[in-house]
Amino acid sequence: MYLNTHTYYSLRYGTLKPEELLQIASQQGVKSMALTDINSTSANLDFVRLAPKYSIKPVLGVDFRNGVQQKFILLASCNKSLLLINNYLSEFLHSEKKVIPDTAKHLINTYVIYPFQSKVFNLKPHEFIGVKPSDVNRLKFSKWQLQLNKLVILQPVSFQNKKAFNAHRLLRAIDNNTLLSKLLKTEQGEETDSMLPVETLKSLYSEYPQIIENTRRLLDSCNITFDFSNNAPKNKKTYSNNATLDFKLLKKIAYEGLNYRYKKIGERIFSRLEKELEIIKQKQFVSYFLINWRILKYARSKQYYYVGRGSGANSIVAYLLRITDVDPIELDLYFERFINLYRTNPPDFDLDFSWRDRDDIMNFVFKNFKNTSLIAVYNTFKYKASVREIGKVFGLPKEEIDKLSSGYFEVKNLDNLSRLVLVYSKMIKGFPNYLGIHPGGILISEKPIHYYTATYLPPKGFSTAMFDMVVAEDIGLYKFDILSQRGLGKIRETVDIVKYNHPTHSTIDIHDIKRFKKDEKIKYLLKNAKAIGCFYVESPAMRMLLKKLQVDNYLGLVAASSVIRPGVAKSGMMREYILRYRNPERRKEAHPILLKIMPETYGVMVYQEDVIKVAHYFGGLSLGEADMLRRGMSGKFRSRDEFMKVRNQFFENCKNKGHSLELTSEIWRQIESFAGYAFAKGHSASYAVESYQSLFLKAYYPLEYLVATLNNFGGFYRPEYYIHDARMNGGIVHPPTINKSQYQNHIEGNNIYLGFIMLESFEVKNASKIVKERQQNGLFLDLDNFIDRVPISLQQLSILIKVNAFQFTGRNKRELLWEAYMKVNKVVLEETVATLFKSEKITYKTPELSCSNFEDAFDEIQYLGFPLCSPFKLLRVPIHQKVMAKDLLNYIGKMVTVYGYYVTAKRTGTSKGDLMYFGTFVDSNGDHIDTVHFPLAAKKYPFKGRGVYKLTGKVSAEFDCVNIEIEKMEKLAIIEDPRYAEATKKITV
């Protein structure tokens, strides 16, 4: 009897989860119902998947509205008509200006339901009028009394009780950016928009049994089916429109790749290749491989750098097709992690491109393959953000909202309104707020995307499905991952910079990984953790792990890339791996079965495939069950019944094998901790390849590499730290300079000229004017010459002067500022006016003005964000540092006081939920100081932003890594800003 129900995917309107809606419907005796979210199809597939569990026949449709004003409801009688409805909704969602009309377009095999108050009178056979319970009395005096065959029950369902209705009103207020007290009635639903028992609903229409019968018949005539029991790939089935030709092409390309990849081709390689090809064919993954191959063939034709990652890196076919650069034979990668006969979904290929190239790749995919769309992600209400939003609509003052969102309060001391904010913030936590875009997921479907869902058009301009990757996989649509990362941009740009900064050097073969693996300079950087700026190995945590493991080889780095992941660390096995890595005696403590399964990692689960091996060999799970466990490890399916079945089967099998419950529980704990975090070995190996490429460039061309790092928006650290590292590598860093700087950072020899991009508040158009004018008409001679040639405002020119962009003139910048103020127009002309004769500028007698180096530093802090001099020189009281970072090994177990400039800090929680931190500083020599801030110290001595800190604590060391366990921390005062010191003195006087 329900033709108009909403879930919380009716964004900022509905309050019911899809399964919650079905649960309530089942309790109320509903046997068939229609889901009609407002201008959305996000919940449709989940609704159909879950409906049989509640013995409910699902019907799908859409509630078409302008804002909250209902225009009509469309219901699909079959899957074909659902496609038409999705097409129709997508027309509106792809156009911001297109308003939904009063009457629906005629779509074959669809039903239209207009609200009772609509002005539509001449109904077509497939059109109906919906009568709400509140409309029944009005019906007696309406012309529709004479056309009862055109009337159906229309009881909207958007929430279920008074509290949920209140949440609905809050969501509407948030959506309208208004106070709850000012929310218009027309902007919200009715309090009665909830689900009643079926018999109660029918009783409201007892005078009109025909309306009840019309509704029943309409629901009976609708039949939507999606097969979730068989989620075999629904991706594009063929690459060439012929499956036989596809397989021949795949085999041909793979065999052609043998000579490119291998110098010696033995039986092991041939047998692995044939085995993979056969399973790829059986599992119907041929087109999936070929589409990835085609995308990357295009990338190579454009000379784009890329990295292929994911479980697909375990495949020799992927290696031969140049989808990945990881040799599964060399690394003995576990074939069953990549693919097996029980696996229903294709392997993962995460294709990483430079952020500069990714959009062109996306364009290529959309132009060359039909039925293509991006995948959505559901951006949900987070608790703290909800507190702020609800606090605003309740009208709480900012101070109160700040207090509530910070969490620092006693509930018993709060007033009723503040308590309500907390109650409803918890209630809407996790509700979808708006649809975003998956970072790189693309669907290429055999059927039109609209067969499954409507699409919308985000700012990027690529059609995007209204569901996420989990829902897509449920139906058998598996994504292609086209991702971007800064690391590849850095590598590509470094190679280009080296070409012009070292023109005599031979061309760099950045793909010569085999040579890089043997390079002594790279080994030194790895072993000594001197990899700042390098992909995946530059963070403080990775730097310390590399030191602890003393890694100087490729396989060690592959393991470290996975060991650092939260899954391994959380399970406690990262520490155990380090102990076994360093101490052969410790390896004997490993369980014999686990050591036999994972000899390379000393019986410690490090990779995703280790979990599959343990599940299969230790836990006795079949490969099919182990594959289900693999999917469950992602965290997406943790709540699914099938994952719990696998867990129960694991424990049962272990019991039958004679393993103790204590051992089984511990192994399962380790497995569970991997959820969502562990890497496949091939994935780690792919990361390590890119790490080696960046390490090679950092080893041989450190300055060029660091310039490219800055131009690609850095990495783990702030730009200031990469500039510090450039100095440590012999670079001479100059502020933006009008006769040398480009828009981006630029290097000549070992001189690094910061680009105009680094200047806060400096306009891009002015940077472009300066560079263009200099290229066309030569260097600028002085300030007057610059003013003549570049139209620029006084405010923008003053930024350049203050950061010493005119230092080449040899003149004091205060004098230059004074002159600029006298000579520059307050209103800027867009173009300089060319004249036949240059008029002589009025010469002003410039007063004698002084300027200090300290003033330069404060101008740099204002416009660059950091000083170009050592921050230690800006301290109010100069320090006399006796103990330096390099000396700490001599003070193990002793209390020391050192001075360090703050670089970064990692916030984490203890097992009790208390906050603690790991800090990174550099001393005045530029060497690292690593600190540990346990909860008591962290609370008493908090970080206070950038600056030099006096650090007092006990020195500890573990596995060659030195830390200071902080007992006291004080941020040191810097000198008074000399730019305002004179004014301050005058005011004081």
Sequence and secondary structure as in RCSB ss.txt:
>XXXX:A:sequence
MYLNTHTYYSLRYGTLKPEELLQIASQQGVKSMALTDINSTSANLDFVRLAPKYSIKPVLGVDFRNGVQQKFILL
ASCNKSLLLINNYLSEFLHSEKKVIPDTAKHLINTYVIYPFQSKVFNLKPHEFIGVKPSDVNRLKFSKWQLQLNK
LVILQPVSFQNKKAFNAHRLLRAIDNNTLLSKLLKTEQGEETDSMLPVETLKSLYSEYPQIIENTRRLLDSCNIT
FDFSNNAPKNKKTYSNNATLDFKLLKKIAYEGLNYRYKKIGERIFSRLEKELEIIKQKQFVSYFLINWRILKYAR
SKQYYYVGRGSGANSIVAYLLRITDVDPIELDLYFERFINLYRTNPPDFDLDFSWRDRDDIMNFVFKNFKNTSLI
AVYNTFKYKASVREIGKVFGLPKEEIDKLSSGYFEVKNLDNLSRLVLVYSKMIKGFPNYLGIHPGGILISEKPIH
YYTATYLPPKGFSTAMFDMVVAEDIGLYKFDILSQRGLGKIRETVDIVKYNHPTHSTIDIHDIKRFKKDEKIKYL
LKNAKAIGCFYVESPAMRMLLKKLQVDNYLGLVAASSVIRPGVAKSGMMREYILRYRNPERRKEAHPILLKIMPE
TYGVMVYQEDVIKVAHYFGGLSLGEADMLRRGMSGKFRSRDEFMKVRNQFFENCKNKGHSLELTSEIWRQIESFA
GYAFAKGHSASYAVESYQSLFLKAYYPLEYLVATLNNFGGFYRPEYYIHDARMNGGIVHPPTINKSQYQNHIEGN
NIYLGFIMLESFEVKNASKIVKERQQNGLFLDLDNFIDRVPISLQQLSILIKVNAFQFTGRNKRELLWEAYMKVN
KVVLEETVATLFKSEKITYKTPELSCSNFEDAFDEIQYLGFPLCSPFKLLRVPIHQKVMAKDLLNYIGKMVTVYG
YYVTAKRTGTSKGDLMYFGTFVDSNGDHIDTVHFPLAAKKYPFKGRGVYKLTGKVSAEFDCVNIEIEKMEKLAII
EDPRYAEATKKITV
>XXXX:A:secstr
 EEEE  TTSTTT    HHHHHHHHHHTT SEEEE  BT  TTHHHHHHHGGGGT EEEEEEEEEETTEEEEEEE
ESSHHHHHHHHHHHHHHHT SS    SS    TTEEEEEETT    S  TTEEEEE GGGHHHHTTSGGGG GGG
EEE   BS SSHHHHHHHHHHHHHHHTS GGG  GGGS  TT S   HHHHHHTTTT HHHHHHHHHHHHT    
   S     B S SSS HHHHHHHHHHHHHHHHHHH SS  HHHHHHHHHHHHHHHHTT HHHHHHHHHHHHHHH
HTT  EEEESGGGG HHHHHTTS    HHHHT  HHHH  TT  S    EEEEETTTHHHHHHHHHHHSSSEEEE
EEEEE  HHHHHHHHHHHHT  HHHHHHHHHT S GGGS HHHHHHHHHHHHHTT EEEEEEEEEEEEEBSS GG
GT  EE  TT   EESS HHHHHHHT   EEEEEEHHHHHHHHHHHHHHHHSTTS    TT HHHHHH HHHHHH
HHTT  TTSTTT SHHHHHHHHHHT  SHHHHHHHHHHTSHHHHHTTHHHHHHHHHH HHHHTTS HHHHHH GG
GTT   SHHHHHHIIIIIS   HHHHHHHHHHHTSTTTTSHHHHHHHHHHHHHHHHHT  HHHHHHHHHHHHHTT
TT   HHHHHHHHHHHHHHHHHHHH HHHHHHHHHHTT SSS HHHHHHHHHHTT EEE   TTT  SS EEETT
EEE  GGGSTT  HHHHHHHHHHHHHH    SHHHHHHHS   HHHHHHHHHTTTTGGG   HHHHHHHHHHHS 
SS  SS    SS               HHHHHHHHHHHTSS SS GGGGBSS     S GGGGGGGTTSEEEEEE
EEEEEEEEE TTS EEEEEEEE TTS EEEEEE HHHHHHS   SSSEEEEEEEEEEETTEEEEEEEEEEE  B 
  HHHHHHHHHHH 
